[in-house]
Structure formats: structure tokens, C-alpha cells
Amino acid sequence: MDDERGGGAGGVVLSFMVGALTGAALAILFAPRSGKETRELLGEKLREGAERGRDLKDQVTAKGRHLVEGAGEYVDRQREVLKEGRDRLAAAVEAGREAYRADKKERS
């Protein structure tokens, strides 16, 4: 269902934040305050929102880097496992060839 909407967890979080900011802005605009107080409050809330946005961006960036590093380590481990398996298979094939040659030599 996420593919149909193009959303996912990031889309849900973004939608929630937009809704929360819209609700906060409407609440401030309709609150019984003077224009100057409302502008100051809006400015303060916008600065707080920008700060939270920067913090969230930093957290997401750090998590992304951690995941990329983990994926790189996983790929390296799997590459090593495949190399070891390939080496064992090559050794087994070579041992089979040698056994075949030895058996053929004995029968001749």
C-alpha cells in the first residue's frame, strides 16, 4: 500500500509535521492577542520548528550513515564467505581430478 501512495514512514512523519504546524499556526492566528504579540509568537514557533527540523535532519543523516556502514560491512563479509566457498569448491574439484588421474593410472 505504501508503494501506491509513494509514502512510507517518511511520508507519514512529514504529513504529521505539516498538520501539526498548520494547526499551531491556526491556533495562534485565532488566539486573542495583539498583532505584535502574534507575530512574535509566530516567529518564535517558526524558529523552534526550524531547530527541530535541523535536529531531525541530523538524526536521520547519522542513522543513514550508520546503515550504509553496516551494509558495507555486510557486503564485505558476504564477499569473503563467497570467496572461501569458491576456494573450497576449486580445491574439491582439483582433488577429484587428482583422484581420477590416480585411479586411471592404477588401472593402466
LINGI-V904577 format. One record per residue. N is the residue number from 1. RES is the residue in one letter. NEAR is the number of other ideal C-beta (glycine too) atoms within 8 Angstrom. Layout:
# LINGI-V904577
n->N res->RES near->NEAR
n->N res->RES near->NEAR
This chain:
# LINGI-V904577
n->1 res->M near->4
n->2 res->D near->8
n->3 res->D near->5
n->4 res->E near->5
n->5 res->R near->7
n->6 res->G near->7
n->7 res->G near->8
n->8 res->G near->7
n->9 res->A near->5
n->10 res->G near->7
n->11 res->G near->11
n->12 res->V near->9
n->13 res->V near->8
n->14 res->L near->8
n->15 res->S near->9
n->16 res->F near->8
n->17 res->M near->8
n->18 res->V near->8
n->19 res->G near->8
n->20 res->A near->8
n->21 res->L near->9
n->22 res->T near->8
n->23 res->G near->8
n->24 res->A near->9
n->25 res->A near->10
n->26 res->L near->8
n->27 res->A near->8
n->28 res->I near->12
n->29 res->L near->7
n->30 res->F near->5
n->31 res->A near->7
n->32 res->P near->2
n->33 res->R near->8
n->34 res->S near->5
n->35 res->G near->6
n->36 res->K near->6
n->37 res->E near->8
n->38 res->T near->12
n->39 res->R near->8
n->40 res->E near->8
n->41 res->L near->10
n->42 res->L near->10
n->43 res->G near->8
n->44 res->E near->8
n->45 res->K near->11
n->46 res->L near->8
n->47 res->R near->8
n->48 res->E near->8
n->49 res->G near->9
n->50 res->A near->8
n->51 res->E near->8
n->52 res->R near->8
n->53 res->G near->8
n->54 res->R near->8
n->55 res->D near->8
n->56 res->L near->8
n->57 res->K near->8
n->58 res->D near->8
n->59 res->Q near->8
n->60 res->V near->8
n->61 res->T near->8
n->62 res->A near->8
n->63 res->K near->8
n->64 res->G near->8
n->65 res->R near->8
n->66 res->H near->8
n->67 res->L near->8
n->68 res->V near->8
n->69 res->E near->8
n->70 res->G near->8
n->71 res->A near->8
n->72 res->G near->8
n->73 res->E near->8
n->74 res->Y near->8
n->75 res->V near->8
n->76 res->D near->8
n->77 res->R near->8
n->78 res->Q near->8
n->79 res->R near->8
n->80 res->E near->8
n->81 res->V near->8
n->82 res->L near->8
n->83 res->K near->8
n->84 res->E near->8
n->85 res->G near->8
n->86 res->R near->8
n->87 res->D near->8
n->88 res->R near->8
n->89 res->L near->8
n->90 res->A near->8
n->91 res->A near->8
n->92 res->A near->8
n->93 res->V near->8
n->94 res->E near->8
n->95 res->A near->8
n->96 res->G near->8
n->97 res->R near->8
n->98 res->E near->8
n->99 res->A near->8
n->100 res->Y near->8
n->101 res->R near->8
n->102 res->A near->8
n->103 res->D near->8
n->104 res->K near->8
n->105 res->K near->7
n->106 res->E near->6
n->107 res->R near->5
n->108 res->S near->4
